[in-house]
Amino acid sequence: MARRNHLKAAAAAAASSSSSSSSSSKADRSSYFARREAAKVLRSVLKGDATRNAKASIKSLVYSPSIRNKKATFALLCQTLKYLPIIKDVLSTADILNGKWKRQEELMYIITYDVLFGQEIVLVGAAEKFLLLRKNALETALARLCVRQKVKHVEDLLLQYSQTSDVSRPRYVRVNTLKMDIDQASEELGKVCKVTKDDVVPDLLVLPSGTDLHDHPLVINGDVLMQGKASCMVAVALGPQPGWEVLDACSAPGNKTVHIAALMRGKGRVIACELNKDRVRRLEDTIKRSGASSILCIFVILIVIISSIVELYLCTILLPSFWYYKWIMYGEC
């Protein structure tokens, strides 16, 4: 009897271990692919900064249909960008990138963040193996950097880099006035960091550079939205009034759309159109979190079909008929 109970306990332990191992393997695989997706987005971000011609915001790039693990990719990308000046100096001091890896420097930045500051790397590819074998060199370079900057901790080093940055870009958040008063939001966010009101956009708050609010309850609940100042000025320039009917022809991810609804105080109607089916889901999520019940979301595949039919009709029926008529009547084409 005792032996039977012992065998049952051993089997249960093995099953638990197998389940835990499977779960761990899945998480490792997810992290592996998140690093590749984050590197892809980082490449676009850095290229846009270098040419002063950004294609889209970081959030729009991450929430594009090609990125599968959006949450993990977004978190990893934000953290890498936060530590990027330090990572660049560490890699330069260690002098370990050459040839093949130099051409994949965005992936190197992402993995270096994980090696030095992030999670333990288990599932590895060639790039991870390359940097893990040189982890001691990276840690030595980081230590030298701290000595050179006369700081003891990485947090102090990070603060020093942010203070000496050529351009200190503030973090903007827009208060969703459909759900919360701007003074209430300012008071709540003031518990986390210094908050000031923007002097151009009435419902926009300005926070210190590098402020991370992605997990803040106000952001998760849609009471405030992380939205750039330039994006917010679109709805302000339009100046929609309560009772208007507004057509937003390219809506996703939806920040400008719900801003228009907020300026209309939820009275009237906003017709939000989007061609991409995956981006429609993102749009619907933004609308739902904002509480903007006056927005009608439309997936405009029908318009694409109609325009294609019209184009086909013009090219294959109407124009040939016109030239044939001209040839019959005037003997020319």
MOBELBEL-V61194 format. One record per run of one state. SS is the DSSP state (H for helix, E for strand, C for the rest). FROM is the first residue (numbers start at 0). TO is the last residue. If there is no record, write none. Layout:
SS & FROM & TO
SS & FROM & TO
This chain:
C & 0 & 0
H & 1 & 50
C & 51 & 56
H & 57 & 61
C & 62 & 68
H & 69 & 93
C & 94 & 97
H & 98 & 101
C & 102 & 103
H & 104 & 115
C & 116 & 124
H & 125 & 131
C & 132 & 133
H & 134 & 147
C & 148 & 152
H & 153 & 162
C & 163 & 169
E & 170 & 174
C & 175 & 180
H & 181 & 188
C & 189 & 193
E & 194 & 196
C & 197 & 202
E & 203 & 206
C & 207 & 215
H & 216 & 219
C & 220 & 222
E & 223 & 224
C & 225 & 227
H & 228 & 237
C & 238 & 243
E & 244 & 247
C & 248 & 253
H & 254 & 262
C & 263 & 267
E & 268 & 273
C & 274 & 275
H & 276 & 289
C & 290 & 293
E & 294 & 298
C & 299 & 299
H & 300 & 329
C & 330 & 332
